[in-house]
Amino acid sequence: MTRPPHTDTSEQTSAASEEIAASSVELVRLGMHLHGLVSAFKV
């Protein structure tokens, strides 16, 4: 498992960006869910 350092860093960066994208999607879903709950309680 010997690789050049630049390959590892690029893979780590892409993995980190994927995690950030996934977490942001979860935050959007959570925000929409909370907004729906607030709207339901207001009505």
FIRO-489815 format. One record per residue (C-alpha): residue number from 0; residue in three letters; z, x, y. Coordinates in Angstrom, 3 decimals, padded with zeros to 6 digits. Last residue first. Layout:
N
+-----+------+----------+----------+----------+
! seq ! type !       up !     east !    north !
+-----+------+----------+----------+----------+
! NUM !  ALA !        Z !        X !        Y !
...
+-----+------+----------+----------+----------+
***
This chain:
43
+-----+------+----------+----------+----------+
! seq ! type !       up !     east !    north !
+-----+------+----------+----------+----------+
!  42 !  VAL !  012.256 ! -051.797 !  026.029 !
!  41 !  LYS !  014.065 ! -048.673 !  027.239 !
!  40 !  PHE !  015.252 ! -047.860 !  023.703 !
!  39 !  ALA !  011.707 ! -047.927 !  022.312 !
!  38 !  SER !  010.421 ! -045.781 !  025.187 !
!  37 !  VAL !  013.162 ! -043.217 !  024.542 !
!  36 !  LEU !  012.328 ! -043.163 !  020.824 !
!  35 !  GLY !  008.610 ! -042.733 !  021.514 !
!  34 !  HIS !  009.299 ! -039.890 !  023.942 !
!  33 !  LEU !  011.499 ! -038.232 !  021.299 !
!  32 !  HIS !  008.662 ! -038.430 !  018.763 !
!  31 !  MET !  006.116 ! -037.112 !  021.277 !
!  30 !  GLY !  008.419 ! -034.200 !  022.128 !
!  29 !  LEU !  009.018 ! -033.447 !  018.450 !
!  28 !  ARG !  005.279 ! -033.413 !  017.771 !
!  27 !  VAL !  004.688 ! -031.136 !  020.769 !
!  26 !  LEU !  007.505 ! -028.833 !  019.650 !
!  25 !  GLU !  006.068 ! -028.684 !  016.120 !
!  24 !  VAL !  002.667 ! -027.727 !  017.549 !
!  23 !  SER !  004.357 ! -025.024 !  019.636 !
!  22 !  SER !  006.083 ! -023.710 !  016.498 !
!  21 !  ALA !  002.778 ! -023.489 !  014.621 !
!  20 !  ALA !  001.045 ! -021.710 !  017.512 !
!  19 !  ILE !  003.927 ! -019.249 !  017.854 !
!  18 !  GLU !  003.872 ! -018.571 !  014.107 !
!  17 !  GLU !  000.116 ! -017.980 !  014.218 !
!  16 !  SER !  000.539 ! -015.654 !  017.194 !
!  15 !  ALA !  003.160 ! -013.692 !  015.265 !
!  14 !  ALA !  000.908 ! -013.407 !  012.213 !
!  13 !  SER ! -001.982 ! -012.237 !  014.397 !
!  12 !  THR !  000.231 ! -009.636 !  016.046 !
!  11 !  GLN !  001.633 ! -008.437 !  012.719 !
!  10 !  GLU ! -001.878 ! -008.078 !  011.324 !
!   9 !  SER ! -002.986 ! -006.121 !  014.399 !
!   8 !  THR !  000.076 ! -003.885 !  014.117 !
!   7 !  ASP ! -000.503 ! -003.230 !  010.425 !
!   6 !  THR ! -004.183 ! -002.344 !  010.905 !
!   5 !  HIS ! -003.347 !  000.015 !  013.784 !
!   4 !  PRO ! -000.862 !  001.882 !  011.581 !
!   3 !  PRO ! -003.503 !  002.841 !  008.995 !
!   2 !  ARG ! -002.719 !  001.463 !  005.553 !
!   1 !  THR ! -000.934 !  002.735 !  002.473 !
!   0 !  MET !  000.000 !  000.000 !  000.000 !
+-----+------+----------+----------+----------+
***
